[in-house]
Amino acid sequence: MLPDKMADRICSSIYDKKILKIRYKNDSLRLIEPYLYGLDKKHYSKLLSAYQISGFSFSGKVTDWKLFNIQNTKSIEELDEHFQIRLDYNPRAYDFIRIICKI
């Protein structure tokens, strides 16, 4: 998927509060609720702050708040399932230099 198309898909899912199915790093499947997409202050990488609801996890914590480096994302598919904003969502939890889109 082209970078601009991926960004459009991510932002659309964030605005519509739709769950994303992604293939990440080692081609592992994950279902996530996307919240914030932006540029990391330290490495200038595009990161997606999301809550993972199922799938693979290197840390062993399947359901948790996570940062996904878009460079390591193999594919993104928007599902026809909506999510409710989590009460513990904190848009300031990570240090972004630029916000591309957010809830």
C-alpha positions as CSV (number, residue, x, y, z in Angstrom):
1,M,0.0,0.0,0.0
2,L,1.3,3.4,-0.9
3,P,2.2,5.7,2.1
4,D,-0.4,8.3,1.2
5,K,-3.1,5.7,0.9
6,M,-2.0,4.1,4.2
7,A,-2.2,7.6,5.9
8,D,-5.7,8.2,4.4
9,R,-6.9,4.8,5.6
10,I,-5.5,5.4,9.1
11,C,-7.0,8.8,9.4
12,S,-10.4,7.7,8.0
13,S,-10.5,4.9,10.6
14,I,-9.6,7.2,13.4
15,Y,-12.3,9.8,12.5
16,D,-14.9,7.0,12.0
17,K,-13.7,5.1,15.1
18,K,-13.4,1.9,13.1
19,I,-11.2,-1.1,14.1
20,L,-8.2,-1.8,11.9
21,K,-6.8,-5.2,11.0
22,I,-3.0,-4.9,10.5
23,R,-0.1,-7.1,9.6
24,Y,2.9,-6.0,11.5
25,K,6.6,-6.7,11.6
26,N,6.8,-10.5,11.2
27,D,3.5,-10.5,9.3
28,S,1.6,-11.1,12.5
29,L,-2.1,-10.2,12.5
30,R,-3.5,-7.7,15.1
31,L,-6.8,-6.0,15.6
32,I,-6.5,-2.4,16.9
33,E,-8.5,0.6,17.8
34,P,-6.6,3.6,16.2
35,Y,-6.5,6.8,18.2
36,L,-3.6,9.1,17.1
37,Y,-1.3,9.1,14.1
38,G,1.7,11.4,14.1
39,L,5.4,12.0,13.8
40,D,7.7,10.8,16.6
41,K,9.8,13.6,18.2
42,K,12.9,11.4,18.7
43,H,13.2,9.5,15.4
44,Y,10.8,11.4,13.1
45,S,9.0,8.1,12.4
46,K,5.3,7.9,11.7
47,L,3.7,6.2,14.6
48,L,0.1,5.1,15.3
49,S,-1.1,5.1,18.9
50,A,-3.7,2.4,19.3
51,Y,-5.3,0.0,21.7
52,Q,-4.7,-3.6,20.6
53,I,-7.7,-5.8,21.2
54,S,-6.5,-9.1,19.8
55,G,-3.8,-10.8,17.8
56,F,-0.1,-11.4,18.2
57,S,2.1,-9.6,20.8
58,F,5.9,-9.7,21.2
59,S,5.5,-8.5,24.8
60,G,2.8,-11.1,25.6
61,K,0.3,-8.4,26.5
62,V,-2.2,-8.8,23.7
63,T,-4.7,-6.2,25.0
64,D,-2.9,-2.9,25.8
65,W,-2.0,0.5,24.5
66,K,0.7,0.3,21.9
67,L,2.7,2.3,19.4
68,F,3.0,1.0,15.9
69,N,5.7,2.2,13.6
70,I,4.1,2.5,10.3
71,Q,7.3,1.6,8.6
72,N,6.9,-1.9,10.1
73,T,3.3,-2.2,9.0
74,K,2.8,-4.6,6.1
75,S,-1.0,-4.0,5.5
76,I,-3.9,-2.2,6.9
77,E,-7.6,-3.1,6.5
78,E,-10.5,-1.1,7.9
79,L,-13.2,-3.4,9.4
80,D,-16.8,-2.6,9.5
81,E,-16.8,-2.5,13.3
82,H,-16.9,0.6,15.4
83,F,-15.3,1.1,18.8
84,Q,-16.1,3.4,21.8
85,I,-13.4,5.8,23.0
86,R,-11.6,4.2,26.0
87,L,-11.8,6.2,29.2
88,D,-8.1,5.8,29.8
89,Y,-7.2,7.3,26.4
90,N,-4.5,10.0,26.8
91,P,-3.5,11.9,23.7
92,R,-0.5,13.3,25.5
93,A,0.9,9.9,26.5
94,Y,3.5,10.0,23.8
95,D,5.8,12.7,22.6
96,F,4.8,13.6,19.0
97,I,6.4,16.5,17.1
98,R,3.4,16.6,14.7
99,I,-0.1,15.2,14.8
100,I,-1.4,14.0,11.5
101,C,-4.8,13.0,12.8
102,K,-6.4,12.0,16.1
103,I,-9.7,11.3,17.8
